[in-house]
Structure formats: C-alpha cells, structure tokens
Amino acid sequence: MSNKMKYIILFFLSITTLWAQDTTSTKKHYYKMWIKPSLSINYLSIDIEDEPLNPALKNKSLLPNYPLTVGLGFGIHNTYINLDYAQSVAPLRNESKYGKTRYFDFQLHSFISQKILLDFYYQSYKGFYYEEGKNNIQILADTRIQQIGSEMLYFFNLKSFSVKNIFNPDGNPLQPTFTWYAGAGIYYHKVAIPAISLDEDTFRHIQGGFSGGVSGGIEILPRLTFTALAGMGFYFGGEVNPLSKMKFNQYVNFRLNTSLSYTQKDWSLAFSILYNNKNLYFKDVDLLGINTANFKLTYIKQIRFSTRRSNKVTRYLGM
C-alpha cells in the first residue's frame, strides 16, 4: 500500500471517529448547499507602454496562448466549506501559430468577514506572442513573468447588507446597495523579456501601496442584477536591491470587478469579469502594464438540507 493511500485512509478514519462523537442534539440546523460548475478564461498579459530598447515592441501587447478552463465548486452557505477546482481543456488558439504557454494561475478572492475582502495572486506564465500585423504573429517563447501579490479591502457603510453577496450570488435577488472601500496591497514581480533587454537576465520588482474605490449592486429587471467594483491604487516600488540602493517610482494601478446574474428560487446564472492592472518600470527604462483578467460563466444550483448532528467536525466547519 502506498504512503499516499495510507494518509487518505487515516484521514477518513479520523473524520469518522470525530463524527461519531457527541452527535446528540435536539436543535435542527438548516443549511443551503450549492454546486457550481463553470467555464472560465484566465490570463496575464504585458503591455509595453513606453519607448522600449527594441522599437518593434513599442505599444505592443504580449499575450499568452491562454486555455479554456472548466471548473466545479461546492460549498455550504454561512460555513467555512467552500471548495473549487478547475482544469484547463485546450488552448483557444493554434499552438503552431501562436506558440505554447506554460502557466500556473492561482487566485483567491475570499471574504474573511462581513466587510473585509482578501485577494491573493500567484501566477507564473512562460511563452507569449504579439501581433505585428493581421497575419504576422511573433512568438516570444522565452518571455516569462511571475506575479505574487495580495490585497485587503475594507468596505464601509454596510449596516444591513453583506458586501460578499455582491460577488458571491447565492440565488437570492439582491437589494440595491452602494458602498466605498479602502485597502492596501503588496506585489512582487519577476520578469524576463529577452526581446526588450537583449539578454536573459531576470528582473525582480516589488511595490506596495494603498487603494480606494466604490462598489454597488442594482436590480435591472426582476431577478436580473448587475454589480460592480471599481477603484484605483497609488503604489511605490522599484527593482529589488539592498534598501540603500533601491530607486523608488510611483505608479497608479486600477481594478474592475463586474457581475451580471440571473436568479431563480433554487438556481442562478452569473457572468463575471475581474480585471486588475499593475504598472512597473522594467530595468528603469520601459514602463510595463501587467494585466490580470478573468472571464467566468457560472451556474449555481442550491440544495437545502437540515441536520440535528452536532459534533467536533460540524462545529469546526462553522455548522
């Protein structure tokens, strides 16, 4: 028996033991469980916004050959149970013409309280292309970028409405709401673009700062709701060096989250767009725009259930 199988068996034995303990309860607990299949596109692109050392890249966008992704989520409302898994199906463009992109893309957007949103990004992409003309595709197989960052947003003026309902529609029609937020974040980038710098050196950059913006939701038609968040950030950063040698630049970054959802009694359909822009000076010469985007179509099915069980497992999970 493999070690991995032993760990799995031990895990389920421990869960079973805990579940069997302290299961007596006279109070009935009601829950809403949701199952959430989805189709999505995630990508990270690079905009050359300044006068580069290589004039051929001026005002060009470097794009990955990003795939279509199929996902499945599961969760229980008002508990800590919230799981999502996604698997890429196929690149959307022909690899022989647009090249192949190797990537790892992890994004977490989670409310840790009624008013605090935590964002975390870990993205690593290698292999980009740009269009010189309609039928002239230039492949940059050695171009690579890694982005690691986190932001925390605090939402104000929410007395009777949780802002997390704006971004996690659970099948209930939303009442019109409006709020504003303030936040802070820090980002680390590791970039190599041989087509610009004419070498293989890896450039490392760190920046941090503060942001603010507005968020709101409105019912357009019965059961059809539009929600959005828009904001700007003011960041300072520079190439990673000993502190006494670092040269700091100032950047203006912005983000946009939108969602259009249609809800029924026990199901909902939502289309969402998440966009996040960061800027940095590459080798103190070229201004780069780092764009993170997510387009997602989600079907949410609700299942209601109740239980009288009360034990260590259910209490640990917030049930």
N, C-alpha and C positions, 0 to 999 in steps of 0.2 A: 504494500500500500504506500503510495507516495506521501511525502510530508504535507503537500497541499491538501490532499484528501483528508488526512488526519486532522488538520486545522479546521476544515469545514465541518467534520463530524463533531469535534469538540465544541465548536461554536453553537451548533444546533442543540447539542446536549445541554449546554449551559443555559440557552434560552428556554428550553423545555423545562429545566429544573426551576428557573425563576418564575416561569409562567404558572407552574403548578403550585407555587407558594402564595398564600394569602389571597385567594380568589373569592372569598366571601364578601358580598356587597349587596345591600338591598336597594341602592340607588341605581337607576337606569341611566346610562350615558348615551347621548345621541351624537352621531358624527356624520360628516359628509366626506366621502372619499371621491377622488377624481382620478380618471385615467386620461392621459393627454398624449395622443400621437401627433407628430408634427413633421413638416417639411421646412428646411431652412437652408440659407446660404450665409456662410461666414467668410469674411476675408479681411486682409490687412493690405493696404496699398500705400505707395510712396509717391508724393507729388514733388517734383523738382521746381521750386518756386523762385529760385534766384538765378543769377548768371553762373552756370557751372563751368568747371575747368574743361569739360567736354561740351562744346556748343551744341552738339547733336541732341543733347538731353534737355535743352532749355524748354521749360514749360511742358515737360512730358510727365505722364503718369505711368509709374511702373506697377503693373498688375500681376497678381498671381493667377495661375490657372486653377481657380477655386472649384470645389466639387459641390454637388447637391447632397444634402445631408438628411437622413431620415432619423427621427428621434421618437422616444417613448418615455413618458413621465408618469409618475404615480405619487400620490400624496393624500394626506388626511388633513382637512381644514382645521386650523387652530391647534395644530400639534407640530412637533419637530420633524414629522415624517414627510419628506419631500425629496424624491429621487428622480433624476433624469439621466438618460443615456442616449447618445446619438452616434450614428455610424455613417461615414461618407459612402455614397453609392457609386458615383462616377464623376469625373471632371466634366464641366459644362462645355469645354472647348477641346478641339482635337489636339492631342499632345504632340503629334508630329509637327504641327504648325505653330502652336503657342507654347510648346515646352511643357515640362513636368514640374509641378510644385510639390515639394515635401514640406509638410507642416504639422504642427501640434497647436491646437487652439482651445484653450480652456478659459471660460468666462463665468464668473459668479456674480449674480445680481440678487442680493438677499436682504430682506428687511429683518434687522436684529431687534427691532422694537416697533411700536406703532408709528414712530416719527423718524427713524434712522435707517437709511439705505446704505449698504456696504457693497461696493463694486470691487472686483478683483480680476485682473487680467494676467494670463501667462500665454503668450503667443510667440511661436517660432516658425518663420517661413523661409524657405530657400527655393529659388527658381522663380524669376519674374520675366515679363516681356513688356515691350512698349510698341506702339504703332507709329511708324514713320509716315505711313500713308494708308490708304484703304486696304491695299493688298501687300503692304510691306511690313511684316512683323519681325522685330528684332528681339531675339531671345537672350536673356541675361541669366544664364544657368547658375553662375557663381554669386549672384546677388543674394544676400541673406539679411534678415533682420529679426531681432528678438526684442519683445516688449514685455516688461514685467511692471505692473503698477496696481495701485489701489486708491480708491476714493471713498470718502464717507460724507454723506449728505444728511443734513438735519432739516426737517420740514416744520414750518411754523403754521399757526392759525388753523389747526385742525382739532376742534373740540369734540365733534361728534362723528368724525369720519376718518377712517384709517387710510393713509395715503397708499398703503400697499395694495389696496383694492384697485387702484388705478392701473397698476402694472401686472396684476395677477387676477384677471377676471375669473370669478368662480361660478358664473352662471346667474348671478343676481343683477338686475338692472341697477345702474349707478345713478345716484342723485347728483345734480350739478354741484361742482366743488371747485375751489380755487385756493392755491397756497403759493408761498415762495420758500426758497431754501437757501442755505449757506453750507459750504463744505470745504474740504481740504483734501489734497492728494499728493502722492509722490510717484514718479515714474522713472524706470531705468531702461535705457535702450542700448542695444549692441548691434551695430550696423556695419556691413561690408558691401560697398558698391564699387567694384574694380573699374566699371565703365566710367565713373566720375574721377576717382582718385588715381587711376592707372597703377594701383598696387593692391595687394591682398590684405593690407593691414585692417584690423578690426577697430572700429571707432566706438568708444563707450561714453555714454552721456547720461547724466542724472538731473532731474528737475523736480521741484516741488512748489506748491503754492495754494492759493485759495480760489474759490469759485462761488457763484451765486446765480440764481435764476428763478423761474416761475414754473408752476405745474398746475394742471387743471383737467377737468373732465366735464363733458356735457352730453346730454342725450339728444341726438339729432332727430331721430324718429323713435317711436315706441320700440324699445329693446335694442336699438342701434346706438351705440355710444362711441364717441371719439374722445381720446385722452392724449395728453402731450406733456412733455417736459422739455424746456429749453433753457440753456444757461451758458455763461462764459466764465473762463478762469484766467487768472493772472499768475503766471508761473515764472520762477527764476531758476536757471540751471546752467550747466556747462559740461565740458569734457571732463571725464573722471581723471583727476590728478591729485597729488597732495594738496591739501587745502590752501597752502600758501601760494601755489602756482595756478590754482583754478581761475579761469576767466568766466565771469557770470554774464549771461544775457537774459533779457526779459522776453517773455512770449505771451501771446494771447491765444488761448485754446477755447474750444466750444464743444458742446454736446447737444444732441437732439434725440429724444425718445418719443415715438408716437405709436398709437394703437387704435384700431378700429375693430369693435367687437359687436357681435350679434348674439343675444342671449335668449334662451327659452327656459322652461321650468327646470329641466334636468340636463341641459347641454348648452354649449356656447361655441362659437367660431370666432377666432381672432386673427387679425393680420397686424404684425408689429414690425417697426423699424427702429433699430438702435444705431446711432452714429456718434462716434467720438473722434475728435481731431486734436492732435498734438503737433507742435512745431519744435524744431531744433536746428541749430547750426551745425552742419556736418563739416568737421575739420575747420571750423570758424570761417568757412568760405561760402558754402551753399546752404540756403535755407530749405529744409525739407519739411513737408507736411506728412505726418503719419496718420492715416485714416483707418479706423476700425469700424466695420459695418456688419450688421446682422439683419437679415430679412427672414421673417418666420411666419408661417401659416400653421395655426394650431386648432385642433378640435378637442374640446374638453367635455368629457362625459362624467356626470355626477352620479354617485351611488350612495344612497343613505342607508345607514345601519345603526344598530344600538347594541349595547352590551352591558352586563352587570359585573363583568370582570374588573377587579381592581388589584393589581399586583405590582411587583417591582418593575417589570418590563413596561407596562402601560403608563405608570407614573413617570418613569424615566423619559418616555417618549412624549410626555405632555398630555396624555389622555386622561 
